[in-house]
């Protein structure tokens, strides 16, 4: 549905979402998935690749089937906890920084409301609005929620992307564990002599599938994501196998 300039009144331009709700115009956006999608893809990809690389490296060093399995399980547990801790600390730091910026902005609004109004209007002018219109837009938005307006347009902080440390930590730990279990499952029933090629080949298939699913969820080209993730996966496992072959000892 096309929206003409006549249909878009001044107020509807200030709140386009309300206009779309009234006219029935709907758009599908995937940007709201970026938080959980990033943590999930990162966790699963790291779980598959790090566990498979560890298994391939130990197997290439002529480790026994039992020692390879122990190393893989230990790597899975350690990796899952490391991913959870890393995500929690990282996202918590982001949340702390945003809260500090919001506290600073809240103080500035209290001490110099007029100056903050001019600052917000200048931002809209920089984005292409007429100065008179920019001043009116800033006035109306600040009248509704001054802190939210400055957080969104000055600091780039959106309520749709609030940092959630616990959610990110759990998502990373769970997806890492699920991903890491895949190459370990391929070990069961695999002969010792075929362990490396079986884990290597199946891991590339898993990575290609993960890349394709992530691209599908994010609306990106599937083939590009699959090629990208399998290339880096093959490189990582190849280097690990080389290290195991060079420094391993025959059991």
N, C-alpha and C positions, 0 to 999 in steps of 0.2 A: 504494500500500500504506500503510495507516495503522499507526502505531507507538504502542502503548499504553504507559502509565506502568509497567505490570508488566513489559513486555518490556524496557524501558530500565532496566537496572541502573545502579548508581552508576558502575561502570567504563565501561559503554557510553556513558554521557552524557559522560564525559571524552574519549572517542574515538569520535565518532559515525561517522566514516568507516569504521572497522573493523567496526562493527555493520552498516553498510550493505553492506559487502563480504561479510559472513557470510550475510546474509539475501537478498542479490541485489537489494536496493533501489538503484536508480540514478537520478540526477537530472542533467539537462543544464543546465549553467550556461555563460554566455558571457562572464563577467567576466574569464576568463583571456585573452581575445582583446584586451582593451582597449589593451594596450601597442602591439602591431603595428598594430591597427586604427586607432588614433588617428594614428600617424605616417603610415600609408599613405593614409588619407582626407585628412589635411591636405596631404600632398605632392601627391596627384593633383588635389585641388580647387584648390590654389594654382597648380599647373602649368597647368591648363585655363584658369582665370580670368585669371591675370596675363598669360599669353601672348596670349589672345584679346583682352583689354582693350588690350594694347599694339598688336596688329595693327589693331584697330578704331580706336584713337586716331590712329595714323599714317595709316591709309587715309582717315579723316575729314578729315585735314589735307591731303588731295590728294596724298599721297605716291605714287610710282610703285609698280608691282607688285614690282619688285626691291627697292626701299628698304623696303617693308613686310615682305617676306620676310626681309631682312637683320636688320631690327629684331626680328622675331619669334624668329629663331634666336639672336641675341645675348641676348635676354631669357630664352630657355629655358636657355641654358648658364649665364648669370649667376644665374638663379633657382635652378637645381638645386644649384649650388655654395653659394649662400647658405642654402638649406634644409638642406643637409648640415652646413654649419658651425654653423648655428644650433641644430639638433637635438643635435649632438655636444656643444657647449658647455653647452646647457641641461641635458641628461641627465647630463653629467659633473658639473655643479654639484650636481644632485640626489644623485648617487651619493656625492660628497664629503661632503655634509651628513649623509647617512645613516650613512656610515662614522664620521664624527666623533661622532654620537650614540651609535652602538654602542660606540665606544671609551670614551665617558664612562660608559655603562651597565655595561660590563665592569669598569671601575675601581670603580664604586660597589658592584657585587656582591662584589668582593674585599674592599672596606673595611668594608662594612656589610650582610652577607648577611641578617641578621635584619630590619633595617629595610626592605630590598628585598622580603622575604617579606610583611611587613605592608602595604607599599605595593601589591603585587600583589593581596593578599586584599581590600584596600579597593576596588580597581577592580572586582572581581567582586561585592562587596556593592553597589556603585553600579549594577551591571547587573541586580541583582535577586536574587542568591543569598543564602541564609541565611549569617550570619557564620561559623558553624561549618563549613558546607559550603564556603564561600569559602576559609577557611583551609586546609582539606584539599585543595581543588583546587590552590591556590597551591603547597602543599607538594609534591604529586605532580608538577605540571608543572615546578617548579624542580628537582626531583630528576632529571628526565629531561633537561632542557635549559633552564637558568635564563635564559641570554641570549636564546634564541629566544622564551621565554615573555614576557619583558619587552619584547623588540623588537616582538612581535606585539600584545600587549595594552596596553602603556604607550605605545610610540612609534608604533604603527600601521604598522610595517614588516613586510612579508610576504615570505617567500622566493619566493612565486609572482609577485612583481612587482619583481624585482631590476632596477635600472636598467641598460640595455645601450646605452651611447653609440654604439658602432660600428654596431650593428644598427639603431638609430633613424636614424642619419645615412644609412646605405645605403638604408633603406626610403624615407626622404623624398626622397633624390636620384633614385632609380629611378622612384618613382611620380610625382614632379614632371616628370621627362623624358617619361614615357609620356603623362601628362596634357597637357603642353605641346605634344607632337607632334600631338595631335588637331586643334586649330584650324589648325595649319600645313598639315596634309594637305588641309584643306578649301580652301586657297588654290589648289592646283594645279588648273588647268582652269577656275577661276572667273573670269569677266570682271571687269575693273576696276570697271565701273559697278555690279556686283552683289556686290562683295567684302564690304562692310560687312554687308548683310542676311544673306548666306550664312554668314559667320563668326558673326554674332550669333545667328542661329537655331540653327545646329548646336551652338554652345557651350551653349545652354540645354538642348538635348537631352542632350548629354554630361553636364552637371551633374545633370540629373534622374536619369539612369541611374546616376551615381556615388552620389548620395544614396540611391537605392533599394537599390543593392547594399550600401552601408554599413549601412543600416537592417536589411536582411535578415540580414547577418552578425551584427549586434548584437541582433537580436530586437526592434527598435523598429518603430513604425508607418511603413510605407513612404511613404504619401502625404504625411505631415507632413514627413519628411526631404526629399522631392523638392521640395515647395513652398518649404521654407525655403532650400534651396541655390539654386534657380532665381531666387527673389526677389532675393537678394543678388548673384547673378551678373548679372542684368539691370540692377540698380542700378549696379554697378561699371562695366559696359561702357557704359551710357548716359551716365554722368558723364564717362568717358574720351572717348567720341565727342564730347560737348559741348565738352570742352577742345580736342580736335583741330579741331573746326569753328570755334571762336572764334579760336584762335591760329594756325591753319594758313595756308599761303600756296598759291596755285595754282601747280602745277608748269609 
